[in-house]
Amino acid sequence: MATYTVKIESVCAGGEHIAIGLYKDGVKIKTKQINKSDAITDDADLTDVILFLIKRSIADNTANTAAKRKAAIESLQVVT
């Protein structure tokens, strides 16, 4: 079962830019830069996040059959 963790990697001296890290089973797989104002006001939907994690899990598990995709999706675990 994969465990995804979201961590703050860094914050610029002015506090306006934030680097967010996404980890899978303790290994960093992606870093995304965001602005403080976007983090506060962005209207990203939970659906967007879930779809991203599903796609990531399918790719990470090379889930190329329906059964493998089902297993990859059902094994998702998110830690924040």
C-alpha positions, 0 to 999 in steps of 0.5 A: 500500500503506497503512502503519500505524504505532503511536506513543506520543503522551503519558504522564501525569506519573504514568506511569499513562495512555498515549495511543497514536496510530494513523497511516496513511501518516504521518497520525494517524487515531485516538488511544486512551487506555490505562492502564499496567496494561491495557497490561501485563495486557490479554488482547487477542488478535492476532485483535482487532488484525488485524480492527480493521486490516482493517476500517479498511483497508476503510473507508479505501479505500472498498472496496465490492466484493469485489475492492477489499476483497481489495486493501485487505486485502492491502495492509496493512502494519503498522509498530510 
